[in-house]
Amino acid sequence: MAKTPDGKNTSGRGQRDLKVKVKSARGRKLSSTRWLQRQLNDPYVKRAKAEGYRGRAAFKIMELDDKYRFLVPGARIVDLGAAPGGWCQVAVPRVNALAERTDKAVGTILGVDLQEMEPIAGCVLYQLDFMEDDADLKVKEWLGGKADVVMSDMAASSSGHKQTDHMRIIALCEAAAYFSFDVLDEGGTFVAKVLAGGAEGELQKLLKRRFTKVVNFKPPASRSDSSEKFVVATGFKSEVEDDA
């Protein structure tokens, strides 16, 4: 019969005992303890660590691209809200940013975030608050031309109030969308994280005027208890008819 180092029997223990349990600590809120325990037991967090990705969000963009195929060799990518860099890491081999495949076109990746990021081979990263005045002009200057994909994982710090957080992330998505209208090449793609909550209807209308197809998708890597989802808009139209 198997025993632990302290001599206790291990027979009869179920799989649930394999989970990491986090003890409460002085000064730590119960919600923080629950979050930490969820992180430690999250299979995507473990997989990200094992495969060298900077966070579980890498698998979200992976699953989005597997379904909609926008990270193609030679694509010019702008990643808004890029920290810690998981989306960029996924994009590097898919767009051939390191030119490892000589038989394929070489892509470029520009990442921007409020937080400083550790360098990623094949990417150009900048620290910038995209919501500050003229930030979009700086990104356009760094880009130096058109983009094929604008993707946004921008999110405001949680206020603890669901509706307020929803409105904040919609505002970020709209800012990213208007930026994409300025820089996307004909047929380009816009991908952004949103939170379900009602106000995203206007964003959908805005995107449907400028793209041939707009869909919402919740990748498997997105937690089932989260209101998070992603909008994927493909077939950018550089010119649209005025509303009658």
N, C-alpha and C positions, 0 to 999 in steps of 0.2 A: 504493500500500500504506500502510495507516494506521500511524502511529508514535506512541510515547509521547513526553512532553516531553523525555526524555533520549535520544531517537533510536532506541529499540529497536522492532523490528517487533512488531505485535500479531497478525498472522495466525496461525491455527492454535490460538489459545487457546480452551479450552472454557468452558462456563458455570460450571464449578467455580471458575474463576479470579475470578469476580465475588464470591465469598464473602469476608467480612472475616476475615483471619487475625490472631490475637492472639499476639504474642510473649511468651514467658515473661519474668517480671521478678523481680528480686531481692526476696525477702520474700513473693512471692505463691505460694501452693500450686498444684500442677498442676491440682487439682480446681477451683480458683477461675479459673484460666486457661481451662479447658474450659467452665465456666459462662458466663464473659464472652463467649467466642467463640460459644457457642450463643445467648446473648441478642442479640448483634449481628447474627446471621444468622436469627433467628426471624421469620417473616413476620407473626405476630400482634403482636410487639413493634413492628415497623416500622409496621404498620397502626394500632396504638394511638397511636403518636407522630403519624402523619399525620392521624388523625381527632380528636386532642385528648383521648384518654382517658388516665387516669393509670396504666394498666397493662394487660397482656394479659388479666388476669382479667375485664376488662369483657366480653370476647367469650364467656367461659364462661357468665356469667349471661344474656347476650343469647341464646345458643343454648338454654339451659335454658328461658327464658321463651318463646322461639319454639315450643318443643315442648309445654310444659305450660300456658302462658298464665295466669300468676298475677299479673303486674304489669299490672293493668288500671286504667283511669281511676277515680279515687276511692279506690283501695286505701290502707290505712294500713300502712306498712312499717317494720319494725325490722331494721336491718342490724348484726349483731354481727361484730366483726373487720373493720370497714369500711375501714380504711386500706389503700391511700392514697385510696380513694374511687371506684374504677372501677365498682363495683356500684351505688353511689348515683347516679353520673352516668347510667348506663343507665336506672335507675328513674325519674328526674325526668320525662322526656317521656312515658314509658309510663303513669305514674299521673296525669299532668297536674298535677304538683306546683307548677308555675309558673302554672297557670290560663291557659295560652295558648289552650286551646280552650274557649270559653264554652259550647259545646254539650255539654260532658262534665263529669262530676263531678271535683272537685279532690282529689287524693291528698296524703298527708303521708309524709315520710321522716325517720326518726330513726336516725342512725348513731353507733355506739359503738366505740371502739378504745383499746387501751393506748397507742398512739402519737397524738401530736397531728396533726390534719389541717388542711390549708388549706380555707377555706370553700368550699361548693358551693351555688350558688343553688338554692333549692327544698328544701334539706335543713337539718336541725338536727343538728349534730355535737357529740359530747361525748368528752372524753378520760377513759377509765376502764378499769381492769383488771376485766373481767367476772368473774374468778375470785376476787376479794377478797370478804371478808365483807360481806354486805348489798348487794352491787353490783346484784343483781337488783331490790332494792327501789327503788334510785335510778332505774334504768331505767324501772320501772313508774310511778314518780312523774313522770318526764319525759314518758312516753308519755301519761299522763292518761286512760287508757281502754283499750279493746280494740284489737287489731291484726288485720289480715287476713292478713298474711304476716310470718313471722319467718325471716330467712335468715342463715346463719352461714358465714363464710369464715375462722373462727378457726383458727389453727394455732400450735403451740408451736415454739420455736426448735429446729432440728434438732440431735439429740445425736450423729448419726452412726451410731446403732444402730437399725436398721429396726424391730425389734419394740417398742423403747422409744418411738420416735416414733409408732408406730401406737397404742399404749395411751394416749399423751398426747392425741392428736387425738380418740380415741373419748371420752375423759373430757370434752373440750371440747364435743363434739357432744351428749353426754348432758346436760350443764349447759344448753346451748342448748335442747334438747328439753324439759326440765322447765320452763324459763322459758316456752316456747311454750305449754305446757299451761295456764299461769296467765293468759296474756294474749290468746291467739287467740280470735277470735269463732267461732261455729258455722260450720263449712265452711271454715275457714281453711287456710293452707298453710305447711308447714315445709320449708325447703331448707337442706342443710348439706353441707359438704365432709368427706369421710372418706378414709382410706387403707385399701386392702384389706390384710388381714393376719390375719383369723380372729376377732378379738374383736368385730367389728361385728354379729355374729349377735344378741347380746343387745339392741343398739340397735334392730335391726330388729323384734324381738319387742315391745319397748317401744312403738315407733311404731305397729305394727299394731293395738295395743289401742286407740289413740286416734285413728287416722285410717282412713278407708274404703279408701284405696289408698296403697301404699308401693312406690316403684320406685327402682332404681339406674340412673344414666345417666352415661356418660363423654362429655362434649361434645367435638366436634372440636378445640376450642381447647385442650383439656387434652393435654399432651404424651403421645405414645404410650408413651414409656419410663417414665412416672410411674405409681405405684400409686394415684394420686388418682382418686376418683370422687365423684359427688354423689348423695345420697339426697333424693328429692322425695316428701313425704308430703302428700296432699291430702284434703279432706273431714274436717276436724277435728271430733271428737265431744266436746262439753263434758261429757257424762255417759256413763260406761261402767258396765256391770254388773260386780259383783265376781266374781272367779274362784271357781268352785265348789270 
